């Protein structure tokens, strides 16, 4: 079979067949009287073998070795090809991800594209200082979606703070992207999502924080409760009481409970929740101490009766703390009464 016919049937160009011949990769068995290359069925099978190996990513040199070296074993080469393919896929995914980010940013022209790409390079730097610089330098024009994605993956506290600050300046944009981090299997990602949501305004962010109250990790639901308490959201009350019991954010949680107890519709529920924990035999002495101290944050004289009861508590340290706090509250109330009389 002449070269033109081989090219037509195999799909390999005549030029490439001549190149194979020159390399000694596929040599035609003979030539016609006119000097044209003549291929046998065996030659054609070898052409298909060459093309098959090339489709796996082998170089022509590697193809020749695979076909002609009797001692060649494919395992090592195939393993190397797998690694190359994985690296290539990784690069392609990175490119696709970058293109999607550029597209989502809605660039108005090529200067905007260049700026976004430069920002992506900065956010991808191994240097925390470089990442922080990239955020601060472009904070007024960084697309919220990029900030949201970056804040979920940022472990450096200083860079994360800069990202949250820039995201908060984006007027609530990117909340949905940040909230998506709450579905992550990684507790650190969920924690970062809560930290970012805590600094974002609006009902959408508040709703996402409420969802985070159900998180199994204390490092996630605790900050969510503190953020909601700061927004005067009473849905955080049970978790805030739990924080007082568990620590270490008991002081902040107690202060927020005191603020929420200023609402007459919630004061009884909060006091009842604290009382239930104090009466729970499974709560240890240290936790009962924190609960007793939290009573001092309740508004007015709301906690006086409970503190009086605790002055007779069987747990001596709790009784002493209750007595001290009661004295402070009674003195404070006495001073207030004197001022009222004077006026």
C-alpha positions in Angstrom: 0.0 0.0 0.0 1.4 3.4 -1.0 1.8 6.3 1.4 -1.2 8.2 0.1 -3.5 5.3 0.7 -2.0 4.7 4.1 -2.5 8.3 5.0 -6.1 8.2 3.9 -6.9 5.0 5.8 -5.0 5.7 9.0 -5.8 9.4 9.3 -2.0 10.1 9.7 -0.8 12.7 7.2 1.8 11.7 4.6 4.1 14.4 6.1 3.9 12.7 9.5 4.5 9.3 8.0 7.6 10.6 6.3 8.7 12.0 9.7 8.1 8.6 11.3 10.2 7.0 8.6 13.0 9.5 9.1 13.0 8.8 12.9 13.0 5.0 12.3 9.7 4.8 14.1 7.7 3.2 11.3 9.8 2.2 8.2 7.9 1.0 5.2 8.9 -2.5 4.3 9.8 -1.7 0.7 9.6 0.7 -2.2 8.1 0.5 -5.6 10.1 0.5 -8.8 9.5 4.2 -8.9 10.9 4.7 -5.3 7.6 5.2 -3.6 7.2 4.0 0.0 5.2 0.8 0.2 3.6 -0.3 3.5 2.6 -3.8 4.6 -0.3 -4.7 6.9 2.3 -5.0 9.7 3.6 -1.5 9.0 0.0 -0.2 9.3 -0.5 -2.0 12.6 2.6 -0.4 13.9 1.3 3.0 12.8 -1.8 2.5 14.8 0.3 1.4 17.8 2.3 4.6 17.5 -0.8 6.7 17.3 -2.4 4.9 20.3 0.7 5.5 22.5 0.9 9.1 21.4 -2.7 9.6 22.5 -1.6 8.7 26.0 0.8 11.6 26.0 4.1 9.7 25.1 6.7 11.6 23.2 7.9 10.0 19.9 11.1 8.9 21.7 9.1 7.2 24.4 6.9 5.6 21.8 9.9 4.1 20.0 11.3 2.8 23.3 8.0 1.2 24.2 7.7 -0.6 20.9 11.4 -1.6 20.4 13.0 -2.1 23.8 12.5 -5.7 24.9 13.3 -4.8 28.5 10.8 -1.9 28.6 8.2 -2.2 31.3 5.3 0.2 31.0 4.4 0.5 34.7 6.8 3.4 35.6 6.0 5.3 32.4 2.3 4.9 32.8 2.6 6.1 36.4 4.5 9.2 35.1 1.9 9.8 32.5 -0.8 9.7 35.2 1.0 12.3 37.2 1.5 14.5 34.1 -2.2 14.2 33.3 -3.2 15.1 36.9 -0.9 18.2 36.8 -2.4 19.2 33.5 -5.9 18.8 34.8 -5.0 20.8 37.9 -3.6 23.6 35.7 -6.7 23.5 33.5 -9.0 23.7 36.6 -7.1 26.6 37.9 -7.4 28.4 34.6 -11.1 27.6 34.4 -11.6 28.9 38.0 -9.7 32.1 37.2 -11.7 32.7 34.0 -14.9 32.3 36.0 -13.8 34.7 38.6 -12.9 37.3 35.9 -16.2 36.7 34.3 -18.1 37.1 37.6 -16.3 40.4 38.3 -17.9 41.8 35.1 -14.9 43.7 33.8 -15.6 46.7 31.6 -12.4 46.4 29.6 -9.0 44.8 29.4 -7.5 47.1 32.0 -10.1 45.7 34.5 -9.2 42.1 33.4 -5.6 42.9 34.1 -6.4 44.4 37.5 -8.4 41.4 38.5 -5.7 39.0 37.4 -3.1 40.9 39.4 -5.4 40.7 42.4 -5.8 37.0 42.0 -2.0 36.6 41.8 -1.7 38.6 45.0 -4.4 36.6 46.8 -2.7 33.4 45.7 0.7 34.5 47.1 2.5 32.3 49.7 3.3 35.5 51.6 0.6 36.7 54.1 2.0 40.2 53.8 1.6 40.1 50.0 -2.0 38.8 50.3 -2.9 41.5 52.8 -1.3 44.2 50.6 -3.3 43.0 47.6 -6.6 43.3 49.5 -5.8 46.7 51.0 -4.5 48.1 47.7 -7.7 47.3 45.8 -10.3 47.2 48.6 -12.6 49.7 46.9 -12.9 47.7 43.7 -12.4 44.1 44.7 -15.3 42.0 43.5 -17.3 40.7 46.5 -17.3 37.1 45.2 -13.5 37.0 45.2 -13.4 38.4 48.7 -15.9 35.9 49.9 -14.0 32.9 48.4 -10.7 34.2 49.8 -12.0 34.8 53.3 -13.2 31.2 53.6 -9.7 29.9 52.7 -7.6 32.4 54.6 -5.8 31.0 57.7 -3.7 34.1 58.6 -5.6 36.2 61.1 -4.3 39.5 59.8 -5.1 38.7 56.1 -8.5 37.3 57.1 -9.3 40.6 59.0 -8.4 42.7 56.0 -10.6 40.5 53.8 -13.5 40.8 56.2 -13.1 44.5 56.4 -13.1 44.8 52.6 -16.1 42.5 52.3 -18.0 44.6 54.9 -17.4 47.7 52.7 -19.0 45.9 49.8 -22.4 46.8 51.3 -23.5 43.3 52.1 -22.6 41.8 48.7 -21.2 38.3 48.8 -23.3 37.1 51.7 -24.5 34.1 49.9 -21.0 33.1 48.9 -19.8 33.4 52.5 -22.8 31.5 53.8 -22.0 28.7 51.5 -19.0 28.0 53.7 -21.3 26.9 56.4 -21.9 23.7 54.4 -18.2 22.8 54.4 -17.0 19.6 56.0 -14.1 21.6 57.4 -14.9 23.2 60.7 -12.3 25.9 60.2 -14.0 27.0 57.0 -17.4 27.1 58.8 -15.8 29.2 61.6 -14.3 31.6 59.0 -17.7 31.9 57.4 -19.3 32.8 60.8 -16.6 35.4 61.5 -17.2 37.0 58.1 -21.0 36.9 58.4 -20.8 38.6 61.9 -19.4 41.7 60.2 -21.9 41.8 57.3 -25.2 43.7 57.7 -28.6 42.6 56.7 -31.2 39.9 57.3 -29.5 37.5 54.9 -26.4 37.4 57.1 -28.5 37.2 60.2 -30.4 34.2 58.8 -27.2 32.5 58.0 -25.9 33.0 61.5 -29.1 31.5 62.9 -28.4 28.4 60.8 -24.9 28.2 62.3 -26.4 27.9 65.8 -27.1 24.2 64.9 -23.5 23.5 64.0 -22.0 20.6 66.0 -18.7 22.5 66.6 -18.6 24.9 69.6 -16.0 27.0 67.7 -18.7 27.6 65.1 -22.0 28.0 66.9 -20.4 30.0 69.8 -19.2 32.9 67.6 -22.5 32.7 65.7 -24.5 33.2 69.0 -22.2 36.1 70.1 -22.8 37.8 66.7 -26.5 37.3 67.0 -26.6 38.5 70.5 -24.8 41.7 69.4 -27.7 42.1 66.9 -30.2 41.8 69.8 -31.5 38.5 68.2 -33.0 36.4 71.0 -32.7 33.2 69.0 -29.2 33.1 70.3 -30.3 32.9 74.0 -30.0 29.1 74.5 -26.5 29.0 72.9 -25.4 32.1 74.9 -26.5 30.3 78.1 -24.5 27.3 77.0 -21.4 29.6 76.5 -21.8 30.8 80.1 -21.8 27.2 81.3 -18.9 26.1 79.1 -16.7 29.2 78.9 -14.3 30.7 77.7 -16.6 33.4 76.3 -18.8 33.4 79.4 -18.3 37.1 80.2 -19.2 38.3 76.8 -22.2 35.9 76.6 -23.4 37.0 80.1 -23.2 40.7 79.0 -25.3 39.9 75.9 -27.8 38.0 78.0 -28.1 41.0 80.3 -28.8 43.2 77.3 -31.4 40.8 75.9 -33.1 40.5 79.3 -33.9 44.2 79.1 -36.8 43.0 76.9 -39.6 42.2 79.3 -40.8 39.4 77.1 -37.5 37.6 77.5 -36.3 38.4 81.0 -38.2 35.6 82.6 -37.0 33.1 80.0 -33.4 34.1 80.4 -33.6 33.9 84.2 -35.4 30.6 84.0 -32.7 29.2 81.7 -29.9 30.3 84.1 -31.8 28.9 87.0 -32.2 25.5 85.3 -28.5 25.3 84.7 -27.7 26.2 88.3 -30.1 23.5 89.5 -28.8 20.9 87.1 -26.8 18.3 89.1 -24.6 17.6 86.1 -23.2 21.1 86.0 -19.9 21.3 87.9 -18.9 23.9 90.4 -16.8 26.0 88.0 -19.8 26.3 85.6 -22.1 27.2 88.5 -19.7 30.0 89.5 -19.8 31.4 86.0 -23.6 31.2 86.0 -23.7 33.0 89.4 -21.5 35.7 88.0 -23.7 36.1 85.0 -26.6 37.0 87.2 -24.8 40.3 88.0 -25.3 41.3 84.4 -29.1 41.1 84.6 -30.8 44.5 84.5 -32.2 46.2 87.6 -33.0 43.9 90.5 -34.0 41.0 88.3 -31.4 38.7 89.8 -31.6 39.7 93.5 -34.0 36.9 94.6 -31.9 34.3 92.9 -28.7 35.6 94.4 -30.3 35.6 97.8 -31.2 31.9 97.4 -27.6 31.2 96.2 -26.1 32.7 99.4 -27.4 29.6 101.1 -26.0 27.3 98.4 -24.3 24.1 99.5 -21.4 24.9 97.2 -19.5 27.3 99.5 -17.6 29.2 96.7 -20.9 29.8 94.9 -22.5 31.0 98.1 -19.6 33.4 98.7 -19.7 34.9 95.2 -23.5 35.2 95.4 -23.2 37.1 98.7 -20.6 39.5 97.2 -22.7 40.2 94.1 -25.8 40.6 96.2 -24.1 43.2 98.3 -23.0 45.1 95.2 -26.5 45.0 93.7 -28.2 46.1 96.9 -25.7 48.9 97.4 -26.3 50.0 93.8 -30.0 49.9 94.3 -29.7 51.9 97.5 -27.7 54.6 95.7 -30.3 54.7 93.0 -33.1 55.1 95.5 -31.3 57.9 97.3 -30.9 59.8 94.0 -34.6 59.4 93.3 -35.5 60.8 96.7 -33.1 63.7 96.2 -34.8 64.6 92.9 
